[in-house]
Amino acid sequence: MTLIKSISGIRGTIGGPTGDTLNPLDIVKFTTAYATFIRRNGGNGQNAEFNDHRATIVVGRDARMSGVMVDSVVCGTLMGMGYDVVNIGLATTPTTELAVRQLGADGGIIITASHNPRQWNALKLLNNEGEFLTAKDGAEVLSIAEKEEFCYADVDHLGRYINCDEADQWHIDDVMSLELVDAEAVRKAHFRVCVDAINSVGGIILPKLLDELGVEYTVLNNEPTGDFAHNPEPLEKNLQGIMDEMRTGKYDLGIVVDPDVDRLAFISEDGTMFGEEYTLVSVADYVLSHTKGNTVSNLSSTRALRDVTEKHGGQYAAAAVGEVNVTTKMKEVGAVIGGEGNGGVIYPESHYGRDALVGIALFLSSLAQKGCRVSELRQQFPNYFIAKNRIDLTPDTDVDAILVKVKEMFAANPDANVNDIDGVKIDFPDRWVHLRKSNTEPIIRVYSEAHTMDEADALGKQLMQVVYDMQG
């Protein structure tokens, strides 16, 4: 069983002893720490004392089987801290982010473990802009939790509980209002789409968006039961069902999302993967063809985004892995589009958060304007292949020491550019490999990219063997 405490929130498996899993006592502890942080830092006007101005926190959740339990504990704890809770119920991560902004709330908690399997859940923490806490703020929440510096409201200052069922429409209205969403062209294209909603909240909101865009669709795994039909990470090895359905020839595009709908993958009309790395690349190419500017992705993302950006006269910058690191870099360089190679599209014209709905609407707009098939669109971009491997960690593994040794091994190589802002990335002229400790699982992620999959996989496994040799 596992409990991972990081600057981005708390994540763990359900059930088991306190301090080692995501259980009610630890949920109360970290929710209280977050509420204390918001009170200390002002939110949208709440001061450090309990008073008749109750701050407001938005709560949304994906459809995980543990969601109702976690939601109840979170909401009760926030009310006990004197906060009004606006519960938007089953909602995507970007929907919750936008709801914080829409309501002028002081913060938000998203109950989701994103792509992790069904036994996991997590608390993702938002500021009053509906954005993830910075590394500094996240560290402060963890410090408060460690010290248990808690003070709850008296009976006269308990928070209120408010249900809200408007958030999905706010999100869809925001997407449809974007200048580069060409709804007229999409409607005229008469697209036929197959969606895999993984039995989570995508099955609720994506049909509403596709209806607005005039798209004909079939939804697989559309019941929001949280009993995921397959491994919920939107990778090719997990998507045989929708790939087989696409091969029937009835559809122009396949759309796959993860349980909280911030990651997005496409499948071409012939049933082949478009490539999750190319979700951002294709959307960025469309945005950059209409809006001049810069782009950002994380260190583990494909070089293709750099190539596309430079083609349009912009500059590309890399950030450490993690959404808040990407958005911080985007603001720093004035990026007009950015995200992560795992299928996360961040479009500041909407908001600073990964958003599959925004990605879908922009991709369909691009496809409609170009008048081509999805497989033809994919051929327009530089061809790279990324191998994604992992090294499982034991409790006594000294990851930092391993990464230092890897860095030292390549520091003297004139063909290797070594970057250590997030783990160790070794950049060669025609390929790269990136090793870093995951923020969400007890593993070292080993990503490598080259011009063929065999070359990429061989490079990744070469570095994995180096690590195994170090461990003895």
C-alpha positions in Angstrom: 0.0 0.0 0.0 1.2 3.5 -0.8 0.8 7.1 0.3 2.7 9.8 -1.7 2.9 13.3 -0.2 4.2 15.8 -2.7 3.9 19.5 -3.5 1.1 18.7 -5.9 -1.1 17.1 -3.2 -1.6 13.7 -1.5 -2.1 10.5 -3.4 -2.4 6.9 -2.3 -4.2 3.6 -2.3 -7.4 3.2 -0.5 -7.5 1.1 2.7 -4.9 0.1 5.2 -3.0 1.7 8.1 -2.9 5.4 8.7 0.2 7.2 7.4 0.7 4.5 4.8 -2.4 4.8 2.6 -5.1 7.3 1.6 -7.5 6.8 4.5 -10.1 9.1 6.3 -7.6 10.2 9.0 -5.0 11.3 6.5 -7.6 12.9 4.3 -8.8 15.0 7.2 -5.2 15.9 8.1 -4.2 17.1 4.6 -7.5 18.8 3.9 -7.2 20.7 7.2 -3.6 21.6 6.3 -4.7 23.0 2.9 -7.6 24.9 4.5 -5.2 26.4 7.0 -2.8 27.4 4.2 -5.6 29.2 2.3 -6.7 31.0 5.5 -3.1 32.1 6.3 -2.5 33.3 2.7 -5.7 35.3 2.2 -7.5 33.4 -0.6 -9.9 36.0 -2.1 -10.2 38.0 1.1 -10.5 35.6 4.1 -8.2 36.8 7.0 -6.6 34.6 9.6 -9.5 34.8 12.1 -12.9 33.0 11.9 -15.6 35.6 11.1 -18.8 36.0 9.3 -17.1 36.1 5.9 -16.7 32.5 5.1 -14.2 31.6 2.5 -15.3 29.3 -0.3 -13.7 26.1 -1.6 -14.8 24.3 -4.7 -14.8 20.5 -4.7 -15.1 18.2 -7.7 -14.3 14.6 -8.2 -13.9 12.0 -10.9 -15.9 8.8 -10.8 -13.6 6.6 -8.8 -15.2 4.0 -6.6 -13.7 5.6 -3.5 -14.8 9.1 -4.6 -18.0 9.4 -2.5 -16.1 8.4 0.6 -13.2 10.8 0.0 -15.6 13.6 -1.1 -17.6 13.2 2.1 -14.5 13.5 4.3 -13.1 16.4 2.4 -16.3 18.4 2.4 -17.0 17.8 6.1 -13.5 18.8 7.0 -13.7 22.0 5.1 -17.0 22.9 6.7 -15.4 22.1 10.1 -12.7 24.6 9.2 -15.4 27.3 8.6 -15.4 27.1 4.8 -18.4 27.2 2.5 -18.1 24.2 0.2 -19.4 24.4 -3.4 -19.6 20.8 -4.5 -19.8 20.5 -8.3 -20.0 16.7 -8.0 -18.7 14.5 -10.8 -16.5 16.8 -12.8 -13.3 16.8 -14.8 -10.1 18.4 -13.4 -10.3 21.3 -15.8 -14.0 21.8 -15.1 -13.1 22.2 -11.4 -10.3 24.6 -12.2 -12.6 26.8 -14.2 -15.3 26.6 -11.6 -12.9 28.2 -9.0 -12.4 31.1 -11.3 -16.1 31.3 -12.3 -17.2 31.5 -8.7 -14.4 33.7 -7.4 -13.6 31.0 -4.9 -10.7 31.0 -2.5 -9.4 27.6 -3.8 -10.4 24.2 -4.9 -9.8 20.5 -4.3 -10.0 18.0 -7.1 -10.5 14.4 -5.9 -8.9 12.3 -8.5 -5.8 10.1 -9.0 -5.8 10.9 -12.7 -4.3 8.0 -14.7 -3.7 5.7 -11.7 -5.6 2.4 -11.4 -8.9 2.1 -9.5 -7.5 1.4 -6.0 -5.9 4.9 -6.0 -7.3 8.3 -5.2 -5.8 11.7 -4.5 -6.4 15.3 -3.5 -5.2 17.9 -6.1 -5.0 21.4 -4.6 -5.8 24.6 -6.4 -5.3 28.3 -5.6 -7.8 31.1 -6.0 -7.0 31.3 -9.8 -8.0 27.7 -10.2 -4.4 26.7 -10.8 -2.2 24.1 -9.0 -0.3 25.4 -6.0 3.3 26.4 -6.7 6.1 24.3 -5.3 6.6 26.8 -2.5 2.9 26.8 -1.5 2.7 23.0 -1.8 5.7 22.7 0.5 4.0 25.0 3.0 0.9 22.8 3.0 3.0 19.7 3.7 4.8 21.6 6.6 1.4 22.5 8.2 0.3 18.9 7.9 3.5 17.6 9.5 3.2 20.1 12.4 -0.6 19.6 12.7 -1.1 23.3 13.4 -4.9 23.0 13.2 -7.7 25.1 14.6 -11.3 24.3 13.7 -14.4 26.6 13.7 -16.8 26.8 16.6 -20.5 26.0 16.0 -21.4 29.6 15.0 -18.8 29.7 12.2 -19.2 26.3 10.6 -19.2 26.3 6.8 -22.2 25.7 4.5 -22.6 23.0 1.9 -23.8 24.0 -1.5 -24.5 21.8 -4.5 -23.8 23.2 -7.9 -24.7 21.5 -11.2 -23.8 24.3 -13.6 -20.0 23.7 -13.9 -20.1 21.5 -16.9 -21.9 24.1 -18.9 -19.6 26.8 -17.8 -16.7 24.7 -19.1 -18.4 24.0 -22.4 -19.3 27.7 -22.8 -15.7 28.6 -22.2 -14.4 26.2 -24.8 -17.0 27.3 -27.4 -16.1 31.0 -26.9 -12.5 30.5 -27.9 -11.7 32.4 -31.1 -9.7 29.5 -32.6 -12.6 27.0 -32.0 -14.1 27.0 -35.5 -17.5 25.4 -34.6 -19.0 26.3 -38.0 -16.3 24.4 -39.8 -16.5 21.4 -37.5 -20.3 21.2 -38.0 -19.9 21.3 -41.7 -17.3 18.5 -41.6 -19.9 16.1 -40.2 -17.3 14.2 -38.2 -18.0 10.7 -36.9 -16.2 10.1 -33.7 -15.6 7.2 -31.3 -14.8 8.1 -27.6 -13.4 5.9 -24.9 -14.5 7.5 -21.6 -13.0 4.8 -19.3 -16.2 4.7 -17.1 -15.5 8.1 -15.6 -16.5 11.7 -16.0 -15.6 11.9 -19.6 -18.7 10.0 -20.3 -20.8 12.8 -18.8 -19.2 15.9 -20.3 -17.8 14.9 -23.7 -21.2 14.1 -25.3 -22.3 17.6 -24.2 -19.3 19.2 -26.0 -19.7 17.0 -29.1 -23.4 17.9 -29.3 -22.4 21.6 -29.2 -19.9 21.0 -32.0 -22.4 19.0 -34.2 -20.3 15.9 -34.1 -21.8 12.4 -34.5 -20.4 10.1 -31.8 -20.3 6.7 -30.1 -19.1 6.5 -26.5 -17.5 3.3 -25.2 -17.2 2.8 -21.5 -19.5 5.7 -20.8 -21.0 4.8 -17.4 -19.3 6.8 -14.6 -19.0 3.9 -12.3 -15.2 4.2 -11.6 -14.8 0.5 -12.4 -12.4 1.2 -15.2 -12.8 -0.9 -18.3 -9.0 -1.2 -18.7 -5.9 0.3 -17.3 -6.8 4.0 -17.3 -3.6 5.5 -18.7 -4.3 6.4 -22.3 -1.4 4.4 -23.8 -1.6 2.2 -26.9 -1.2 -1.0 -24.9 -4.4 -0.2 -23.0 -6.6 0.8 -25.9 -7.2 -2.3 -27.9 -11.0 -2.0 -27.6 -11.4 1.4 -29.2 -8.6 0.6 -31.7 -10.5 -2.4 -32.9 -13.7 -0.4 -33.1 -12.0 2.2 -35.2 -10.9 -0.5 -37.7 -14.5 -1.1 -38.6 -14.2 2.0 -40.8 -17.2 3.8 -39.3 -15.4 6.7 -37.8 -13.1 9.7 -38.7 -11.5 10.0 -35.3 -11.0 8.2 -32.0 -10.8 10.1 -28.8 -9.4 8.7 -25.5 -9.3 10.5 -22.1 -8.1 9.5 -18.7 -10.4 9.4 -15.7 -10.3 13.1 -14.9 -10.1 14.3 -18.5 -7.0 16.4 -18.5 -5.1 14.0 -20.8 -6.0 13.3 -24.4 -5.0 10.8 -27.0 -6.3 10.4 -30.6 -6.7 7.4 -32.8 -6.6 7.7 -36.6 -9.4 6.6 -38.9 -7.5 3.4 -39.7 -7.3 2.3 -36.0 -3.6 3.3 -35.5 -2.5 5.6 -32.7 -2.0 9.2 -33.6 0.5 9.2 -30.7 -0.1 10.8 -27.3 3.0 13.0 -27.8 1.5 14.4 -30.9 -1.7 15.6 -29.3 0.1 18.7 -28.1 2.2 18.9 -31.3 -0.8 19.0 -33.6 -2.8 21.4 -31.5 0.2 23.7 -31.1 0.8 23.7 -34.9 -2.8 24.8 -35.4 -2.6 27.5 -32.7 0.8 28.8 -34.0 -0.6 29.0 -37.6 -3.0 31.6 -36.3 -1.1 33.1 -33.3 2.6 33.9 -33.3 4.4 33.1 -30.1 6.4 30.6 -28.0 5.7 27.2 -26.6 6.6 25.1 -23.6 6.6 21.4 -22.8 8.3 19.3 -20.1 11.7 17.7 -20.4 10.1 14.3 -21.1 8.2 15.5 -24.2 9.0 15.0 -27.9 11.3 17.2 -29.8 8.6 17.6 -32.4 7.1 20.5 -30.5 10.4 22.4 -30.8 10.6 21.7 -34.5 7.0 22.9 -35.1 7.5 26.0 -33.0 10.6 27.0 -34.8 8.9 26.4 -38.2 6.4 29.0 -37.2 9.1 31.5 -36.0 8.6 31.0 -32.3 10.9 29.8 -29.5 10.6 26.6 -27.5 11.4 26.2 -23.9 11.5 23.1 -21.7 10.3 22.9 -18.1 10.6 20.3 -15.3 7.9 17.6 -15.3 4.7 18.6 -13.6 1.8 20.9 -14.7 2.7 23.7 -12.3 6.3 23.7 -13.6 5.1 23.9 -17.2 2.6 26.7 -16.5 5.2 28.7 -14.6 7.6 28.5 -17.5 4.8 29.4 -19.9 4.1 32.6 -18.1 7.8 33.3 -17.9 8.3 33.1 -21.7 4.8 34.3 -22.8 3.9 31.0 -24.4 0.7 30.9 -26.4 0.4 27.1 -26.1 2.1 24.5 -24.1 1.6 21.3 -22.1 3.0 17.9 -21.6 3.7 15.0 -24.0 1.4 12.7 -22.1 -1.5 14.3 -24.0 -1.9 17.4 -21.8 -2.8 20.6 -23.7 -2.6 23.9 -21.9 -4.1 26.9 -23.7 -3.8 30.2 -21.8 -6.7 31.7 -23.8 -8.9 29.4 -21.8 -6.9 28.8 -18.6 -3.6 27.6 -17.3 -4.5 23.9 -16.9 -4.4 20.7 -19.0 -7.7 20.4 -20.6 -8.9 17.6 -22.9 -12.0 19.5 -24.0 -10.0 22.5 -25.2 -7.7 20.0 -27.0 -10.6 18.2 -28.7 -12.2 21.4 -29.9 -9.0 22.9 -31.3 -8.0 19.6 -32.9 -11.4 19.2 -34.6 -11.1 22.8 -35.8 -7.7 22.2 -37.3 -8.9 19.0 -39.0 -12.0 20.7 -40.4 -10.1 23.6 -41.8 -7.4 21.4 -43.4 -10.0 19.0 -44.8 -7.7 16.0 -44.4 -7.9 12.7 -42.7 -6.3 12.2 -39.2 -3.6 9.8 -40.6 -2.7 12.5 -43.2 -2.5 15.2 -40.5 -0.1 13.0 -38.5 2.2 12.7 -41.5 2.7 16.5 -41.6 4.8 16.4 -38.4 8.4 15.3 -37.7 8.6 11.7 -36.9 10.0 10.7 -33.5 9.5 7.7 -31.3 9.4 7.7 -27.5 10.0 4.6 -25.4 8.5 4.8 -21.9 10.0 2.5 -19.4 10.1 2.3 -15.6 12.2 1.1 -12.7 10.2 0.0 -9.6 11.6 1.3 -6.4 12.1 -0.4 -3.1 11.8 1.6 0.2 15.6 1.6 0.6 16.4 2.8 -2.9 18.5 6.0 -2.8 17.2 7.6 -6.0 19.1 10.8 -5.6 22.4 9.0 -5.3 21.7 7.0 -8.4 20.8 10.1 -10.5 24.0 11.8 -9.3 26.1 8.8 -10.5 24.3 8.8 -13.9 25.0 12.5 -14.3 28.6 12.0 -13.5 28.9 9.2 -16.0 27.9 11.4 -18.9 29.3 14.8 -17.8 32.5 14.4 -19.7 30.9 13.2 -22.9 31.2 16.0 -25.5 28.2 14.7 -27.4 26.0 14.7 -24.3 24.2 17.7 -23.0 23.2 16.9 -19.3 20.3 18.7 -17.7 19.5 18.1 -14.0 16.7 20.5 -13.2 14.4 17.4 -13.0 16.2 14.1 -12.5 18.8 13.7 -15.2 18.2 14.3 -19.0 21.0 13.3 -21.4 20.5 15.1 -24.7 22.5 13.7 -27.7 22.4 15.2 -31.2 19.9 12.7 -32.5 18.2 11.2 -29.4 17.7 11.8 -25.7 17.0 9.9 -22.5 15.4 11.2 -19.3 15.4 9.5 -15.8 13.4 11.0 -13.0 11.6 9.9 -9.9 7.8 10.0 -10.4 5.7 12.4 -8.4 2.7 10.0 -8.5 4.1 6.4 -8.2 7.1 4.7 -6.4 9.1 4.4 -9.6 11.8 5.9 -11.7 10.5 6.9 -15.1 12.9 6.3 -18.0 11.8 8.1 -21.2 13.9 8.0 -24.3 13.4 9.4 -27.8 15.0 8.6 -31.2 14.1 8.3 -34.9 13.0 4.7 -34.5 11.3 2.9 -31.6 14.0 0.3 -31.5 16.7 2.9 -31.1 14.6 4.7 -28.4 13.9 1.6 -26.5 17.5 0.4 -26.7 18.7 3.8 -25.3 16.2 3.6 -22.4 17.2 0.0 -21.5 20.8 0.9 -21.7 20.3 3.5 -18.9 18.1 1.1 -17.0 20.9 -1.4 -17.0 23.2 1.2 -15.6 20.8 1.8 -12.7 20.4 -1.9 -12.1 24.2 -2.3 -12.0 24.5 0.5 -9.5 22.0 -1.3 -7.3 24.0 -4.5 -7.4 
